[in-house]
């Protein structure tokens, strides 16, 4: 992977954080293009047996066979947009890792959020590499240790416009991550999490 801050976590987890992966001009242009190209929608998910609306807008995009099931919903991919194809190539070059899908999240303001969770669905394989690109408003990213080592290895990051955060190793097994509510933020944010779905898992 190209230059970035490598952060070693407990139990074999690892992060790579590139704070200025895109220049401000590139990030702003990418944000505007995605707001036009991506058909974001608010979907229902199943949490603790109850169907609720996700507290953000989403779009699942990828190769034809990159079907992904999470929170009780099976997502069939929409086709790649021109901008997402360009970003995919650049992320793959940075990470030296192939990706066949991306979950695009639109946080309309600081009230939109994502609860603490781990991305460890069977379609992702044993130790998935997940590359997260942030565009627009800076939002807090929480990483919470859920393994057995003490003291707990909890971390917060402020993910800014144009930054890239990569989770790899055993991170999804021993940590949960999320985006908390920040009501004082009124500007929108787009987050792109590139993944590799393993068909047939």
C-alpha positions in Angstrom: 0.0 0.0 0.0 1.2 3.5 -0.7 2.1 6.0 2.0 -0.2 6.1 5.0 -0.2 5.7 8.7 -0.3 2.1 9.7 -2.0 1.4 13.0 -1.5 -2.0 14.7 -4.6 -3.2 16.7 -5.1 -6.0 19.3 -5.4 -9.6 18.2 -4.0 -9.2 14.7 -6.1 -6.2 13.4 -4.6 -3.4 11.4 -5.7 -0.1 10.0 -4.1 2.1 7.3 -5.1 5.7 7.4 -4.3 8.1 4.5 -5.6 11.5 5.6 -5.2 13.2 2.2 -5.7 10.4 -0.3 -7.6 12.8 -2.6 -6.8 16.4 -2.9 -9.5 18.9 -1.8 -10.3 19.6 -5.4 -10.5 16.0 -6.4 -12.6 15.1 -3.3 -15.1 18.0 -4.0 -15.5 17.0 -7.6 -16.0 13.4 -6.7 -18.6 14.3 -4.1 -20.6 16.3 -6.7 -20.4 13.6 -9.3 -21.6 10.9 -6.9 -24.5 13.0 -5.7 -25.7 13.0 -9.4 -24.7 9.5 -10.4 -25.6 7.3 -7.4 -29.3 6.4 -6.8 -29.2 6.6 -3.0 -32.3 5.3 -1.1 -33.4 4.6 2.4 -33.8 0.9 2.9 -35.4 -1.2 5.6 -33.1 -3.5 7.6 -33.8 -6.1 10.4 -32.3 -5.4 13.8 -33.2 -7.6 16.8 -36.1 -9.1 14.7 -37.6 -5.7 14.0 -37.7 -4.0 10.6 -36.5 -0.4 10.7 -35.4 2.2 8.2 -31.7 2.7 8.0 -30.6 6.1 9.5 -28.9 7.1 6.3 -29.3 6.6 2.5 -27.4 3.7 0.7 -26.7 2.1 -2.6 -25.1 -1.3 -3.2 -23.0 -1.2 -6.5 -20.7 -3.8 -8.0 -20.1 -6.6 -10.4 -23.1 -8.7 -11.4 -22.3 -11.6 -9.1 -21.5 -9.5 -6.0 -24.7 -10.2 -4.1 -24.4 -9.2 -0.4 -26.7 -10.0 2.5 -26.5 -8.0 5.8 -29.0 -7.0 8.5 -31.5 -9.4 7.0 -31.5 -7.8 3.5 -30.1 -9.4 0.3 -28.6 -6.7 -1.9 -28.2 -7.2 -5.6 -25.7 -4.8 -7.1 -26.5 -1.9 -9.2 -24.1 -1.3 -12.1 -20.9 0.7 -11.6 -21.1 4.4 -12.4 -18.2 6.1 -14.3 -16.9 7.9 -11.2 -17.0 4.8 -9.0 -15.1 2.7 -11.7 -12.4 5.3 -11.6 -12.3 5.3 -7.8 -12.3 1.5 -7.7 -9.2 1.4 -9.9 -7.4 3.9 -7.7 -8.4 2.1 -4.5 -7.2 -1.2 -5.9 -3.9 0.3 -6.8 -3.5 1.9 -3.4 -4.4 -1.3 -1.5 -2.9 -3.8 -3.9 -6.2 -5.6 -3.4 -9.0 -6.4 -5.9 -12.6 -5.2 -5.1 -15.8 -6.1 -6.9 -18.3 -4.0 -5.0 -18.9 -0.8 -3.0 -21.5 0.2 -0.4 -22.2 3.9 -0.9 -23.6 5.7 2.2 -25.1 9.2 2.2 -25.2 10.9 5.6 -27.5 13.8 4.9 -26.4 15.6 8.1 -25.2 14.9 11.6 -28.4 13.2 12.6 -27.8 10.3 10.1 -25.6 7.7 11.6 -24.4 4.0 11.6 -24.5 1.9 14.7 -21.6 -0.1 16.0 -21.2 -3.3 14.0 -18.6 -5.7 12.4 -18.5 -6.6 8.7 -18.0 -10.3 9.0 -20.7 -11.8 6.7 -19.7 -15.1 5.1 -19.6 -13.5 1.6 -16.6 -11.4 2.7 -14.3 -14.3 3.6 -12.3 -14.8 6.8 -10.3 -11.6 7.1 -11.7 -9.1 4.7 -10.0 -5.9 3.5 -12.4 -3.0 3.5 -11.3 0.3 2.1 -13.4 3.3 3.2 -13.3 6.6 1.3 -14.8 9.7 3.0 -16.2 12.7 1.0 -17.8 15.9 2.3 -18.3 16.7 5.9 -15.9 15.4 8.5 -17.5 12.7 10.7 -16.3 10.8 13.7 -15.5 7.1 13.2 -15.6 5.0 16.3 -13.6 1.7 16.6 -14.5 -0.4 19.7 -12.6 -3.5 20.8 -14.8 -6.5 21.6 -12.1 -9.1 22.2 -10.8 -10.5 25.5 -7.6 -8.6 26.0 -7.6 -5.7 28.5 -7.5 -2.8 28.7 -10.0 -2.2 25.8 -8.3 -0.8 22.7 -10.9 1.8 21.7 -10.1 4.5 19.2 -11.9 7.5 17.5 -10.9 9.1 14.2 -12.1 12.2 12.5 -12.6 11.1 8.8 -12.2 14.2 6.6 -12.9 15.0 3.0 -10.7 12.9 0.7 -9.4 10.5 3.4 -9.0 6.8 3.1 -9.2 4.3 6.0 -8.5 0.6 5.3 -9.4 -2.1 7.8 -7.6 -5.4 7.4 -6.3 -8.4 9.2 -8.5 -9.6 12.0 -10.2 -6.2 12.6 -13.7 -7.4 11.8 -13.4 -10.3 14.3 -12.3 -8.2 17.3 -13.6 -4.7 16.7 -16.9 -3.0 15.9 -17.1 0.3 14.1 -19.7 3.0 13.6 -20.5 6.6 12.9 -22.3 8.3 15.8 -24.8 11.1 15.6 -23.4 14.6 15.6 -26.4 16.9 15.5 -24.3 20.1 15.2 -23.2 19.0 11.7 -25.5 20.2 9.0 -23.4 19.3 5.8 -23.7 16.0 4.0 -21.1 13.2 3.8 -20.6 10.3 1.4 -18.8 7.3 2.5 -17.7 4.5 0.1 -16.7 1.1 1.5 -15.0 -1.0 -1.2 -15.3 -4.7 -0.6 -14.6 -8.1 -2.3 -17.6 -10.4 -2.3 -16.8 -14.1 -2.6 -19.6 -15.6 -4.7 -21.0 -18.9 -3.4 -20.0 -18.3 0.2 
